[in-house]
């Protein structure tokens, strides 16, 4: 670090300006929704920001505050209802600042023992809620795609140890997340989709047909992926049936719960998750429905030692870390250098307590059911499926894709809400993805009124 960089880093005025910006942003209620701007517009208004001499911290912060930030949509806005948004708690956001300021390496116990200990308490809590036995654990990775990849690579290694190299296949639902197909592409294995039928919930019978199809093609299934909360509809597969089928066929049972597994914290919803307790691995993204900031995915294994055998990296510079039985997070996923991204969730859970989380998640589910009931009363609207969790998918009768697109753009331009078009089986629709406890029923009704 040069002297100039050191002095810039020690600039008290700049620090205070950044703290002030962060505090004011967090105090906004609600935050501005904002909207994207064109590249040419940003080039004109932001100008060249990277130069030999630098523009100075105050000017860079000003450009971010006045030009760049307003050109990014706020996913924590209560009416951001597209994709799967994020709604981090104040405690989680504040501690994300602490994590950045602390410069903790989260790949090994030697370097990050205290932080890893706290992360592991969260992972153990999630494993317990899912019904996995004591000793289950894992690591926080970047997101669900990396979590699914890491778990399924372990699954393949376990199968290869039993059967040698084969032409492998992964079995999943036709409504599984797109990352499962991406994982298959990266791993060089075939992904066979089982028909989730009209309900969107994969049954054991349908998965059994897919297993037979794979074998008829000369493929060897090694993993069965269930989904606890599909991204498009929030539907939970028949996990108990899938667990039975996986056991009968000696398959690794992985549950992708990136969005919806958080619902297991709600007592009334627990019966829908029966079978999860028999998973060999699962994922859940705290930045989706556990009120943590981007980016975090909790990856949990029933038997973490299997993951350690697959993912531990070896090198002369790593010998000191690998010579003992320390819990090194880098041993449990396809990662080495890692941020301790589980700490914001740890701090938030420790601050508010689990009961607050259970209540917040339940409030989202209750709101989804309430607005679905309202949609059902409107002659111009039609539910595609009744919500099981907190995603509500519906159609505006008589609209085609261009109608949805024009409506969505107008809604965002008004700065009231962000709701994008979606589709199912080639037919356009739209959806409310509700994961923010501050989203109001009255606002959802107002959005519906714009579709008259």
C-alpha positions as CSV (number, residue, x, y, z in Angstrom):
1,X,0.0,0.0,0.0
2,X,1.5,3.3,-1.0
3,X,1.6,6.3,1.3
4,X,-1.1,8.0,-0.7
5,X,-3.4,5.0,-0.4
6,X,-2.6,4.8,3.3
7,X,-3.5,8.4,3.8
8,X,-6.7,8.0,1.7
9,X,-7.6,5.1,3.9
10,X,-7.0,7.1,7.0
11,X,-9.2,10.0,5.8
12,X,-11.6,10.6,8.7
13,X,-13.8,12.8,6.7
14,X,-14.3,10.1,4.0
15,X,-15.0,7.5,6.6
16,X,-17.6,9.7,8.2
17,X,-19.2,10.4,4.8
18,X,-19.4,6.7,4.1
19,X,-20.9,5.9,7.5
20,X,-23.4,8.8,7.0
21,X,-24.4,7.4,3.6
22,X,-24.9,3.9,5.0
23,X,-26.8,5.1,8.0
24,X,-29.1,7.3,5.9
25,X,-29.7,4.4,3.5
26,X,-30.6,2.1,6.3
27,X,-32.9,4.7,7.9
28,X,-35.0,5.1,4.7
29,X,-38.5,3.7,5.1
30,X,-39.2,2.6,2.5
31,X,-36.0,2.7,0.5
32,X,-36.3,4.1,-3.0
33,X,-37.2,1.5,-5.6
34,X,-35.1,3.1,-8.3
35,X,-34.7,1.7,-11.8
36,X,-32.0,0.9,-14.4
37,X,-30.5,3.4,-16.7
38,X,-28.9,3.0,-20.1
39,X,-25.1,2.6,-20.5
40,X,-24.9,5.8,-22.5
41,X,-26.8,7.7,-19.8
42,X,-24.5,6.3,-17.1
43,X,-21.4,7.2,-19.2
44,X,-22.7,10.7,-19.6
45,X,-23.5,11.3,-16.0
46,X,-20.8,9.2,-14.2
47,X,-18.0,9.9,-16.6
48,X,-14.6,8.2,-16.4
49,X,-14.0,7.1,-12.8
50,X,-10.9,5.0,-13.1
51,X,-7.8,7.1,-13.9
52,X,-4.1,7.2,-13.1
53,X,-4.5,10.0,-10.6
54,X,-7.8,8.9,-9.1
55,X,-10.8,11.1,-8.5
56,X,-10.8,11.0,-4.7
57,X,-13.1,9.3,-2.3
58,X,-15.6,12.1,-1.8
59,X,-16.2,12.5,-5.6
60,X,-16.4,8.7,-6.0
61,X,-19.0,8.5,-3.2
62,X,-20.9,11.4,-4.7
63,X,-21.1,9.6,-8.1
64,X,-22.2,6.4,-6.5
65,X,-24.9,8.2,-4.4
66,X,-26.2,10.5,-7.1
67,X,-25.8,8.4,-10.3
68,X,-25.0,4.7,-9.8
69,X,-27.1,3.8,-6.8
70,X,-30.3,5.3,-8.3
71,X,-29.6,3.1,-11.4
72,X,-29.9,-0.1,-9.3
73,X,-33.2,-1.5,-8.2
74,X,-33.5,-1.9,-4.4
75,X,-34.3,-5.6,-3.8
76,X,-35.2,-4.7,-0.2
77,X,-38.1,-2.4,-1.2
78,X,-41.3,-3.9,0.1
79,X,-42.8,-3.8,-3.4
80,X,-39.9,-5.5,-5.1
81,X,-41.9,-8.7,-5.8
82,X,-40.0,-10.1,-8.8
83,X,-37.7,-13.1,-8.9
84,X,-36.9,-13.9,-5.3
85,X,-36.0,-10.6,-3.6
86,X,-34.0,-10.0,-0.4
87,X,-35.0,-8.3,2.8
88,X,-32.0,-8.3,5.2
89,X,-32.7,-7.3,8.8
90,X,-31.0,-4.2,10.2
91,X,-28.8,-6.4,12.4
92,X,-27.7,-8.5,9.5
93,X,-26.9,-5.5,7.3
94,X,-25.0,-3.8,10.1
95,X,-22.9,-6.9,10.8
96,X,-22.2,-7.2,7.1
97,X,-20.3,-4.0,7.5
98,X,-18.4,-5.5,10.5
99,X,-17.5,-8.5,8.4
100,X,-16.1,-6.3,5.6
101,X,-14.2,-4.2,8.2
102,X,-12.7,-7.2,10.0
103,X,-10.8,-8.8,7.1
104,X,-11.4,-12.4,8.2
105,X,-10.3,-15.3,6.1
106,X,-13.0,-17.9,6.4
107,X,-11.4,-20.8,4.7
108,X,-9.6,-22.4,7.7
109,X,-10.1,-22.9,11.4
110,X,-6.5,-21.7,12.1
111,X,-7.2,-18.3,10.6
112,X,-10.9,-17.8,11.4
113,X,-11.8,-20.0,14.4
114,X,-14.1,-17.6,16.1
115,X,-16.0,-16.7,13.0
116,X,-16.2,-20.3,11.8
117,X,-17.5,-21.3,15.2
118,X,-20.3,-18.8,15.0
119,X,-21.1,-19.8,11.4
120,X,-21.2,-23.5,12.5
121,X,-23.7,-22.7,15.2
122,X,-26.1,-21.4,12.5
123,X,-25.4,-24.5,10.3
124,X,-26.1,-26.8,13.2
125,X,-29.3,-24.9,14.0
126,X,-30.5,-25.3,10.4
127,X,-29.6,-29.0,10.4
128,X,-31.5,-29.5,13.6
129,X,-34.6,-27.7,12.2
130,X,-34.4,-30.0,9.1
131,X,-34.3,-33.1,11.3
132,X,-30.7,-34.1,10.5
133,X,-28.8,-35.9,13.2
134,X,-26.1,-34.4,15.4
135,X,-22.8,-34.1,13.6
136,X,-24.4,-32.8,10.4
137,X,-22.7,-29.6,9.1
138,X,-21.2,-27.9,6.2
139,X,-20.3,-24.4,5.0
140,X,-21.7,-21.1,3.8
141,X,-20.9,-20.7,0.1
142,X,-21.8,-17.9,-2.4
143,X,-25.1,-19.1,-3.6
144,X,-27.4,-22.0,-4.4
145,X,-25.7,-22.9,-7.7
146,X,-22.4,-23.4,-6.0
147,X,-24.1,-25.2,-3.2
148,X,-25.9,-27.6,-5.5
149,X,-22.7,-28.2,-7.5
150,X,-20.6,-28.9,-4.4
151,X,-23.1,-31.4,-2.9
152,X,-23.6,-33.2,-6.2
153,X,-19.9,-33.6,-6.8
154,X,-19.7,-35.3,-3.4
155,X,-22.7,-37.5,-4.4
156,X,-20.9,-38.6,-7.6
157,X,-17.7,-39.4,-5.7
158,X,-19.6,-41.6,-3.2
159,X,-21.3,-43.4,-6.1
160,X,-18.0,-43.8,-8.0
161,X,-16.4,-45.4,-4.9
162,X,-19.1,-48.0,-5.0
163,X,-19.6,-48.6,-8.7
164,X,-16.5,-47.2,-10.5
165,X,-16.8,-44.8,-13.3
166,X,-20.1,-44.8,-15.1
167,X,-22.2,-42.7,-17.5
168,X,-23.9,-40.8,-14.6
169,X,-27.3,-39.2,-14.4
170,X,-29.0,-36.8,-11.9
171,X,-32.7,-37.2,-11.4
172,X,-34.7,-34.0,-10.7
173,X,-38.1,-32.4,-11.2
174,X,-39.2,-30.7,-14.4
175,X,-39.7,-27.7,-12.2
176,X,-36.3,-27.9,-10.5
177,X,-34.1,-24.8,-10.5
178,X,-32.1,-24.1,-13.6
179,X,-28.9,-24.5,-11.6
180,X,-29.4,-28.3,-11.5
181,X,-29.0,-28.4,-15.3
182,X,-26.0,-26.1,-15.1
183,X,-24.5,-28.4,-12.5
184,X,-25.0,-31.4,-14.9
185,X,-23.2,-29.4,-17.7
186,X,-20.3,-28.5,-15.5
187,X,-19.9,-32.0,-14.1
188,X,-20.4,-33.7,-17.6
189,X,-23.3,-35.8,-16.4
190,X,-26.9,-36.1,-17.8
191,X,-29.8,-34.5,-16.0
192,X,-33.1,-36.4,-16.4
193,X,-36.2,-34.4,-15.6
194,X,-39.2,-36.1,-14.0
195,X,-42.6,-34.8,-14.7
196,X,-43.9,-32.6,-11.8
197,X,-47.4,-32.8,-13.3
198,X,-50.1,-30.1,-12.8
199,X,-49.4,-29.7,-9.1
200,X,-45.7,-28.8,-9.6
201,X,-44.8,-31.3,-6.8
202,X,-42.6,-34.1,-7.8
203,X,-43.9,-37.5,-6.6
204,X,-42.0,-40.7,-6.0
205,X,-43.8,-42.4,-8.8
206,X,-42.8,-39.8,-11.4
207,X,-39.2,-39.9,-10.2
208,X,-39.2,-43.6,-10.5
209,X,-40.2,-43.3,-14.2
210,X,-37.3,-40.9,-14.7
211,X,-34.9,-43.4,-13.0
212,X,-36.1,-46.1,-15.4
213,X,-35.7,-43.8,-18.4
214,X,-32.1,-43.1,-17.3
215,X,-31.3,-46.7,-17.0
216,X,-32.9,-47.5,-20.4
217,X,-30.5,-44.9,-21.9
218,X,-27.6,-46.8,-20.4
219,X,-27.1,-44.2,-17.7
220,X,-26.5,-44.8,-14.0
221,X,-28.4,-42.5,-11.7
222,X,-26.4,-41.4,-8.7
223,X,-28.4,-38.6,-7.2
224,X,-32.1,-37.6,-6.7
225,X,-32.7,-33.9,-6.2
226,X,-35.9,-32.8,-4.5
227,X,-37.0,-29.2,-4.2
228,X,-38.4,-27.6,-1.1
229,X,-40.0,-24.5,-2.6
230,X,-39.6,-24.2,-6.4
231,X,-38.5,-20.8,-7.5
232,X,-41.3,-20.1,-9.9
233,X,-44.2,-21.4,-7.7
234,X,-42.9,-22.0,-4.2
235,X,-44.1,-25.7,-4.4
236,X,-42.5,-28.4,-2.2
237,X,-41.9,-31.8,-3.7
238,X,-43.1,-35.0,-2.1
239,X,-39.9,-35.3,-0.1
240,X,-40.9,-38.3,1.9
241,X,-41.7,-40.3,-1.2
242,X,-38.4,-39.1,-2.8
243,X,-36.4,-40.1,0.3
244,X,-38.0,-43.6,0.1
245,X,-37.1,-43.9,-3.6
246,X,-33.5,-42.7,-3.1
247,X,-33.0,-45.3,-0.4
248,X,-34.5,-48.1,-2.5
249,X,-32.2,-47.2,-5.4
250,X,-29.1,-46.3,-3.3
251,X,-29.1,-42.7,-4.6
252,X,-27.8,-39.6,-2.8
253,X,-30.8,-37.6,-1.8
254,X,-30.1,-33.8,-2.1
255,X,-32.7,-31.2,-1.4
256,X,-32.5,-27.8,-3.1
257,X,-34.2,-25.5,-0.6
258,X,-32.5,-22.3,-1.8
259,X,-35.7,-20.3,-1.4
260,X,-38.3,-22.4,0.3
261,X,-36.5,-24.5,2.9
262,X,-36.7,-21.6,5.4
263,X,-40.4,-22.5,5.7
264,X,-39.5,-25.5,7.8
265,X,-39.1,-23.0,10.7
266,X,-42.9,-22.5,10.8
267,X,-44.6,-25.1,12.9
268,X,-47.7,-25.2,10.7
269,X,-45.6,-25.9,7.6
270,X,-43.4,-28.6,9.0
271,X,-45.6,-31.5,7.7
272,X,-44.9,-30.4,4.1
273,X,-41.2,-31.0,4.7
274,X,-41.4,-34.6,5.9
275,X,-38.6,-36.5,4.3
276,X,-36.1,-33.6,4.5
277,X,-34.7,-35.3,7.6
278,X,-33.5,-38.2,5.4
279,X,-31.6,-35.9,3.0
280,X,-27.9,-36.6,2.5
281,X,-27.5,-32.9,1.9
282,X,-29.5,-29.7,1.5
283,X,-29.1,-26.0,0.7
284,X,-30.9,-22.9,1.8
285,X,-30.0,-19.3,0.8
286,X,-30.3,-16.9,3.8
287,X,-30.2,-14.0,1.3
288,X,-33.6,-15.2,0.1
289,X,-36.0,-15.9,2.9
290,X,-33.8,-15.8,6.0
291,X,-33.4,-12.0,5.9
292,X,-29.6,-11.8,5.3
293,X,-27.7,-9.7,2.8
294,X,-26.3,-11.0,-0.5
295,X,-24.6,-13.5,-0.9
296,X,-25.0,-16.6,1.3
297,X,-26.0,-20.2,0.8
298,X,-26.0,-22.6,3.7
299,X,-24.8,-26.1,2.4
300,X,-25.4,-28.8,5.0
301,X,-24.3,-32.5,4.8
302,X,-25.6,-35.4,6.8
303,X,-22.0,-36.8,6.9
304,X,-19.6,-33.9,6.4
305,X,-16.6,-36.3,6.2
306,X,-17.8,-37.4,2.8
307,X,-17.6,-33.8,1.6
308,X,-14.2,-33.4,3.2
309,X,-12.9,-36.4,1.2
310,X,-14.0,-34.8,-2.0
311,X,-13.3,-31.1,-1.5
312,X,-10.1,-30.9,0.6
313,X,-7.4,-29.2,-1.5
314,X,-3.8,-30.3,-1.1
315,X,-0.7,-28.2,-1.7
316,X,2.6,-27.5,0.1
317,X,1.2,-24.2,1.3
318,X,-1.8,-26.0,2.8
319,X,0.0,-28.8,4.7
320,X,-0.1,-26.9,8.0
321,X,-3.9,-26.7,7.7
322,X,-4.6,-30.2,6.5
323,X,-2.5,-32.1,9.1
324,X,-5.1,-32.1,11.8
325,X,-8.9,-32.5,12.2
326,X,-9.7,-28.8,12.4
327,X,-13.0,-27.7,10.8
328,X,-11.8,-25.9,7.7
329,X,-14.8,-24.6,5.7
330,X,-12.8,-24.8,2.5
331,X,-13.0,-28.6,2.9
332,X,-16.7,-28.8,2.4
333,X,-17.4,-27.1,-1.0
334,X,-15.8,-26.1,-4.2
335,X,-14.0,-23.1,-2.7
336,X,-10.8,-22.2,-0.9
337,X,-10.7,-18.4,-0.3
338,X,-14.0,-17.4,1.3
339,X,-15.7,-14.6,3.1
340,X,-17.3,-15.5,6.4
341,X,-20.7,-14.8,4.8
342,X,-22.6,-16.7,7.4
343,X,-21.8,-14.1,10.1
344,X,-24.6,-11.6,9.3
345,X,-27.2,-14.3,9.7
346,X,-25.6,-15.5,12.9
347,X,-25.6,-11.9,14.3
348,X,-29.2,-11.4,13.3
349,X,-30.4,-14.7,14.7
350,X,-28.5,-14.0,17.9
351,X,-29.9,-10.5,18.1
352,X,-33.6,-11.1,17.4
353,X,-34.0,-14.8,18.3
354,X,-35.4,-17.6,16.2
355,X,-39.0,-16.9,17.2
356,X,-38.9,-13.6,15.3
357,X,-37.8,-15.5,12.2
358,X,-40.6,-18.0,12.5
359,X,-43.1,-15.2,12.9
360,X,-41.7,-13.2,9.9
361,X,-41.8,-16.2,7.6
362,X,-45.3,-17.1,8.7
363,X,-46.5,-13.6,8.0
364,X,-45.2,-13.9,4.4
365,X,-47.1,-17.1,3.9
366,X,-50.3,-15.7,5.4
367,X,-50.0,-12.6,3.2
368,X,-49.6,-14.8,0.1
369,X,-52.8,-16.7,0.9
370,X,-54.7,-13.5,1.6
371,X,-53.8,-11.9,-1.7
372,X,-54.4,-15.2,-3.5
373,X,-57.9,-15.1,-2.1
374,X,-58.4,-11.6,-3.3
375,X,-57.2,-12.6,-6.8
376,X,-59.7,-15.4,-6.9
377,X,-62.5,-12.9,-6.4
378,X,-61.6,-10.8,-9.5
379,X,-63.2,-11.7,-12.8
380,X,-60.2,-10.4,-14.8
381,X,-57.6,-12.4,-12.9
382,X,-56.9,-16.1,-12.5
383,X,-54.6,-18.0,-10.1
384,X,-52.3,-20.4,-11.9
385,X,-51.8,-22.4,-8.7
386,X,-52.8,-21.8,-5.1
387,X,-49.7,-20.7,-3.1
388,X,-48.1,-23.2,-0.8
389,X,-45.5,-20.9,0.5
390,X,-45.1,-17.2,-0.4
391,X,-45.1,-17.1,-4.2
392,X,-48.4,-16.2,-5.9
393,X,-48.6,-16.8,-9.6
394,X,-51.6,-15.5,-11.6
395,X,-52.8,-14.4,-15.0
396,X,-54.5,-11.3,-16.3
397,X,-57.2,-12.8,-18.5
398,X,-56.9,-11.6,-22.1
399,X,-53.3,-10.4,-21.8
400,X,-50.4,-11.6,-24.0
401,X,-46.7,-11.3,-23.3
402,X,-46.5,-7.7,-24.7
403,X,-49.3,-6.6,-22.4
404,X,-47.5,-7.9,-19.3
405,X,-44.3,-6.3,-20.4
406,X,-45.9,-2.9,-21.0
407,X,-47.7,-3.1,-17.6
408,X,-44.5,-4.1,-15.8
409,X,-42.5,-1.2,-17.3
410,X,-45.2,1.3,-16.4
411,X,-45.4,0.0,-12.8
412,X,-41.6,0.4,-12.4
413,X,-41.6,3.8,-14.0
414,X,-44.2,4.9,-11.5
415,X,-41.7,3.8,-8.7
416,X,-44.5,2.0,-6.9
417,X,-43.5,-1.6,-7.5
418,X,-41.3,-4.0,-9.5
419,X,-43.3,-7.0,-10.8
420,X,-42.0,-8.7,-13.9
421,X,-43.8,-11.1,-16.3
422,X,-43.2,-14.8,-16.0
423,X,-44.6,-17.8,-17.8
424,X,-45.6,-21.4,-17.3
425,X,-45.8,-24.1,-20.0
426,X,-45.4,-21.3,-22.6
427,X,-48.3,-19.2,-21.3
428,X,-47.5,-15.7,-19.9
429,X,-48.3,-14.7,-16.3
430,X,-46.9,-12.7,-13.5
431,X,-46.1,-13.4,-9.9
432,X,-45.7,-12.0,-6.4
433,X,-42.6,-13.3,-4.6
434,X,-43.2,-12.2,-1.1
435,X,-40.2,-12.5,1.3
436,X,-40.2,-9.0,2.9
437,X,-42.1,-8.8,6.2
438,X,-42.9,-5.1,5.5
439,X,-44.8,-5.8,2.3
440,X,-48.4,-4.6,2.8
441,X,-51.6,-6.2,1.7
442,X,-53.0,-2.8,0.7
443,X,-50.0,-2.3,-1.7
444,X,-50.6,-5.7,-3.3
445,X,-54.2,-4.8,-3.9
446,X,-53.2,-1.5,-5.4
447,X,-50.9,-3.4,-7.8
448,X,-53.8,-5.6,-8.8
449,X,-55.9,-2.5,-9.4
450,X,-53.4,-1.4,-12.1
451,X,-54.3,-4.4,-14.1
452,X,-58.0,-3.4,-14.6
